């Protein structure tokens, strides 16, 4: 899985309190659906 720092940069978020739940969801999403980071990141960025 990508590191949380990469998730923070992709999501455009500097606030760790907001980024950490995103990282957790990305990891869960990748584990459950095998989609990696693309779908969850797009959902937060858009």
Secondary structure, DSSP 8 states (H G I E B T S, - for coil): ---HHHHHHHHT---HHHHHHHHHHHHHHHHHH--TTHHHHHHHH-
